C-alpha cells in the first residue's frame, strides 16, 4: 500500500495515515491503532481521518518515537519496561526496535542486562569460532560487556598467561561443543581463581551462550550446575 494518496483527493492530506504507519513499522492493526492515539493526543490528526499532510511526516515520526517503543513479543516487551520510559507496542518482529527480530540479539540484550544487574561486565570465553566471536562482541560490547576470547585451536600458552586472563574476568564461559584443545582448556579448568564463576555451554550459538548465562544468574541457588 502506497502512503501517497491520489492527487484528486485534493487538499494537503497527501499521505494515507495507515500506510504511513505501516511504513514506519507499525505493522499490525493494533499497533497502528495505538500509534493513531499518539497522533491524536499530539494534535496531528483526529479520529476517523484517513489522510494527513505530507508536511507533517517528520512531526508524526517524532511524536511516535517520543511516546512509543516497538517490540516484538513478551521478552522484548519486558526488556523495554525495564529499560525504556516509552510505552511498548507489539509489532510483528522485524521492526522491533530492540532485537529487529533476531533471536541472538534478543538473548544478548537480556544477557547483558542480567550480567549488569549482578555487577558482572568482564567475560572470558574459551572456544568458539570466528563467526560467533564476531557476533558475540558486536552485540555484547556496545551493551557495556568486555569480552576476552581464547582461541581453542591455537597452540597452548602458559599457565601464568591463563591465570592473568582469568584474574581479569568475572565470568568464564567454557564453550564445550566448539573446537577447544584439551591443552588449552586444562589451563583454565584445572586451577580456577576462587571468585571466578564458570559456566559450561553445550550448544554453539550466541543465543545458547547468552541463555546459559541468563539461567545461571536467574535460576534458584542449589540448582546451579
Ligand atoms: Zn524484539
Boltz pocket constraint, residues with backbone or C-beta under 6 A from the ligand:
constraints:
  - pocket:
      binder: B
      contacts: [[A, 71], [A, 72], [A, 73], [A, 76], [A, 93], [A, 96], [A, 97], [A, 98], [A, 99], [A, 100], [A, 101], [A, 106]]
      max_distance: 6.0
